[in-house]
Amino acid sequence: MAIYLTSPIQGTVATVGAVGTSVAPPQAVPDNCHTMIIYNDNASNSLIINTGSAGGALSQATSVTVPPQGSLTLAIGVLSKRNGASNFIYDAVGGATVGRITYVCGIET
């Protein structure tokens, strides 16, 4: 089933309750999303991001790290132009954290 947003931006969160328990955000990446902005609102714990299935620990060595109170902008392209998986999952380093995710969408899928 296609996920298509008519609003140019959509927000969601990835709440990681403990290190080693990766989670998927409740709102999946929309098909017409071309950019993701991820903000780690924790003052002391890092957020790590990768693709795959939620539930297990993510490796810091192969994941992208968003430092405490830092942000990351990912240009992922709309679904028809993405290269690879877009099921992003999130984990923590140091303790629980919340990733605040903004999807920037266009009219193209």
Residue pairs with C-beta under 8 A, 6 or more apart in sequence:
2 31
2 79
2 109
3 28
3 29
3 30
3 31
4 30
4 31
4 32
4 109
5 30
5 32
5 33
5 103
5 105
7 105
8 104
8 105
8 106
9 102
9 103
9 104
9 105
10 27
10 30
10 33
10 102
10 103
10 105
11 100
11 101
11 102
11 103
12 25
12 26
12 27
12 101
12 103
13 25
13 26
13 98
13 99
13 100
13 101
14 23
14 24
14 25
14 47
14 89
14 90
14 98
14 99
14 101
15 23
15 96
15 98
15 99
16 22
16 23
16 47
16 90
16 91
16 92
16 96
16 97
16 98
16 99
17 23
17 96
18 92
18 95
18 96
19 57
19 91
19 92
19 93
19 94
19 95
19 96
20 56
20 57
20 91
21 55
21 56
21 57
21 91
22 50
22 52
22 54
22 55
22 56
22 57
22 58
22 89
22 90
22 91
23 54
23 89
23 90
23 91
24 54
24 87
24 88
24 89
24 90
25 88
25 90
25 99
25 101
27 101
27 103
28 87
29 36
29 76
29 86
29 87
29 88
29 103
30 103
30 105
31 78
31 79
31 109
32 78
32 79
32 105
32 106
32 107
32 108
32 109
33 76
33 78
33 103
33 104
33 105
34 75
34 76
34 77
34 78
34 104
34 105
34 106
34 108
35 73
35 74
35 75
35 76
35 103
35 104
36 73
36 74
36 76
36 88
36 101
36 102
36 103
36 104
37 71
37 72
37 73
37 74
37 101
37 102
37 104
38 47
38 49
38 66
38 71
38 72
38 73
38 74
38 99
38 100
38 101
38 102
39 66
39 70
39 71
39 99
39 100
39 101
39 102
40 46
40 47
40 66
40 67
40 68
40 69
40 70
40 71
40 97
40 98
40 99
40 100
41 69
41 97
41 98
41 99
41 100
42 68
42 69
42 92
42 95
42 96
42 97
42 98
43 68
43 69
44 68
44 94
44 95
45 68
45 92
45 93
45 94
45 95
45 96
45 97
46 65
46 66
46 67
46 68
46 92
46 93
46 94
46 97
47 65
47 66
47 90
47 91
47 92
47 93
47 97
47 99
48 58
48 60
48 63
48 64
48 65
48 66
48 90
48 91
48 92
48 93
49 58
49 63
49 64
49 65
49 66
49 72
49 88
49 89
49 90
49 99
50 58
50 59
50 62
50 63
50 64
50 88
50 89
50 91
51 84
51 85
51 86
51 87
51 88
51 89
52 58
52 85
52 87
52 89
53 87
53 89
54 89
57 91
58 89
58 90
58 91
60 93
63 91
64 72
65 93
66 72
66 99
76 82
76 86
77 83
78 106
78 108
78 109
79 86
79 109
80 108
80 109
90 99
